[in-house]
Amino acid sequence: MTQPAAGPVHVVAVITGKPGTGDVLEPMLIALAEGTHTEPDCLLYGLQRGLENPDQFTTVEKWTSTDALAAHLSTPHVQTALGSAGEYLAEPPLIIPSLPVAAGDASKSAY
């Protein structure tokens, strides 16, 4: 994250497990979501499991700022999840922070 943002920051994260590890990863990621929901600067944190690849998960997130996202990444529940899940991951999680772009119908392009 090279550009700090004062307003909301959106994140999509992709967590890909090794083949056959989705059922092991899911409870770890649920625990991570539960911990994340307690963070005051978390506006949204949704966990999804892949339809075509059940060993792949995504999160859709919204944070009050880039500082809030950085603080989240250093929380004990994130560090615990990374440590517990590490051996089951096919690759490091892909974390894509972004800023919203006004486009089309605002009621359908904002979350």
C-alpha positions, 0 to 999 in steps of 0.5 A: 500500500503505497498511497494512504487513503483517508476515505474507505478502502476496499479490498479483495483477497484471494486465499488459495489452498493446496488441493483438498485443503478447503475443508481444513481452511474454512474453519480457520478463515471463519475464525479470522472473519469473526475476529475481524468483525470485532475491529472498529474500523472494519466496515465489511468483511465477507468470506466466500468459497469458490464454486469451481475451486473449493480450495479457494476463498475470497474476502470482500472487505471495506476499511475506514482507511489504509491505516485501518487495513494496515492495523488489521494485517498486524492483529493477533487473529490475522497472524494466528490465521496466517500461521495456522493456515500457512502449511495448507496454502498453495501460495501467499494470499493475494491482497488487492486494496483499491479505491472505489470509482464512480461508475454507472448506477451508484446504488449498484456500484458501491458497497 
